[in-house]
Amino acid sequence: MSTITLQHLLDACSPGGASVLTSVTPLEPAAGPHASVAPAKFVSGSKSVFAYERRFWNGEAVTAVLIDSKQSQNNRLEAVVSAAIADGDPVLTRTPRIELRFEDGQVYSDLDLPHRAFDGQIRAGTINGETVTSVEEYRKLRDATVNHARPLLERSPMTLLLGGWDASRKSHQGRYRSILVGEIIGILADQEGGPEANQSKRGGARIDPVGMRIDLGDKERKAIAEAQKHELSASTYKSASGKNGKASTLGLGGIPPSLEQLGGVTCQAIIRSHVLSFAALRALRFDSPTPEGDVACRALLAALALNGLARSDAELLLRANCDLVETGPAVVTLDKRYGQKESFEPLSIDQAQELLSAAIDHAIQAANLTWDGSVLVVEGNPAILAAAADDAQDD
């Protein structure tokens, strides 16, 4: 079985080409099928919940749990691409991007920010002392459209690939759907009872060798909180320094074992799937000299997606208590329309590198594309940096 080539991508990105490329991988808990896994958590009202859905599997409707969402899978792809760029990868460093730089040394690119090119952090910044939203180069990104998408391709290709919405703009809001989507779901082991029948509670406890109970007076507790005020979250400081506060807020003393938080679920099958839409790619136009140039630009985005997938799929790192392993190879299928399909071997990182490099060179030649690793530097707003705080979260 062969691997997908640039010619396959060019054919798929041409009018009437393939609909989608899919990649489906069977997974299981690293400890074995008997182990539970911790799915993604969501907030419903004031409590954490798992997301249960009805899916069609093995010929029947079943109850499944969302282990990793579309947004999370896309973020994981961006993270590995961003890390490769930071490491000086010779192919991915050719990718144009936006960098947000704060005065304390923190640097974030459009691959790290949730709304990519249209992120509020970027819009609140400045370029050479001028508000970003007034700078012509950035205005071109906001004025781009599906039919004139070259400015985004040459500055923030991940916005086109994984989606973006310039939602705060009063008019002419750029809105781009995700061309690549993915998820990990688990088919619950017990299909007879409700979803909660598969759901466990997580035990929590803490042993303090100094003492399971630390009875500090208000004065002493407030003094300790005050000494750490510059590093404590606002909510922690308020709780620790307030009247009738507890030493445990400051991490002092032990916590008896309890079963209060969501733990994991048991699954009979776990499936990771990705879909790359060539139909969505073919909707994009890039003002190329010829139609073949637009095809080359679409193929470049597809090759970037496959490079990111090869990297993100190689790192099965989700969250605590959710270590997974593959039980078989990824099944990669090109839907060639009207019931015809072609299967491929999944790309290794090295193969994905070669494919992306070839796609970049072809797009530069066919579409006169600028793809030289240039960076649009934005100075982060110091007021936002000063106001930033992190509250404690349940892992």
Secondary structure, DSSP 4 states (H G I P E B T S, - for coil): -PPP-HHHHHHHTSTT--SEEEEEEEEEETT-TTS-B----EEETTEEE--EEEEEETTEEEEEEEEE-HHHHHHHHHHHHHHHHHTT-TTGGGS-EEEEE-TTS-EEETTTSTTGGG-HHHHTSEETTEEGGGSHHHHHHHH-BTTB-HHHHTT-HHHHHH-EE-TTSSSS--EE--SEEEEEEEEES--SS-GGGGEEEEEEEE--TT-S-----HHHHHHHHHHTTTTS-HHHHHHHHSTT--GGGGT-S-EEEEEEEEEEE-EEEEEEEEEEEHHHHTT-----SSHHHHHHHHHHHHHHHHHHHHHHHT----STT--EEESS--EEEEE-STT-EEEEPPPPHHHHHHHHHHHHHHHHHHH----S--EEEEEPPHHHHHH--------
